[in-house]
Amino acid sequence: MIKVERIDTQSRAEVNRFISLPFRLYEGHPLWVPPIIMDIKTRLNREKHPFHEHSDVDFFMAEMDGEDVGRIAVIENKPYNQYHDKRQAQFYFFECIENFEVARALFDRAFEWAKERGLNQVVGPKGFGPLDGYGLLVEGYEFRPAMTMMNYNPPYYPEFVEKLGFRKEVDFVSCYLSAAKFRLPERVHRIAERAAKRSG
């Protein structure tokens, strides 16, 4: 049986459970870039992170047979909704084992949370702000994320969220430039040489 419960963000043990789940799920994965733990702890801290002053967020863990198997955050960004005249919830920090029923249980709880607040739409993954990273990786699983705002996830996540009724809103594209092939324009080299001569 799958149990989904809201974590108590004032409990160090529960916060650590929430934070540590992806470290277990991606253990040994050469392309996953772990988050900065202190950054995640700050986001969960309702007294330290300024987002909590104006908006609501809850964090949920899924447990099956006594083991943590998934997590999700559900967010109501009140200034965003007011500015855009929306009643939207966002999901973020979604992680789960490769088991659709776990994903369904987490999202059922997220949908229920949104409905309790009169919100009529759920979008995501979308964090507290634009620098948190948006969306799910759908191609390029063989590459490490190109920058800090790019999410990495297993290939089954997009399938799970589509089965739950989500649809793509927009594509974000990133790319790599090989250091061996990348060349600055000649003009940049000339300017750099002049600057170096001036500064001695």
Sequence and secondary structure as in RCSB ss.txt:
>XXXX:A:sequence
MIKVERIDTQSRAEVNRFISLPFRLYEGHPLWVPPIIMDIKTRLNREKHPFHEHSDVDFFMAEMDGEDVGRIAVI
ENKPYNQYHDKRQAQFYFFECIENFEVARALFDRAFEWAKERGLNQVVGPKGFGPLDGYGLLVEGYEFRPAMTMM
NYNPPYYPEFVEKLGFRKEVDFVSCYLSAAKFRLPERVHRIAERAAKRSG
>XXXX:A:secstr
 EEEEE  TT HHHHHHHHHHHHHHTTT TT     HHHHHHHH TTT GGGGT EEEEEEEEETTEEEEEEEEE
E HHHHHHHT  EEEEEEEEE S HHHHHHHHHHHHHHHHHTT  EEE SB SSGGG BS   S TTS  SSTT 
    THHHHHHHHTT             TTT    HHHHHHHHHHHHHH 
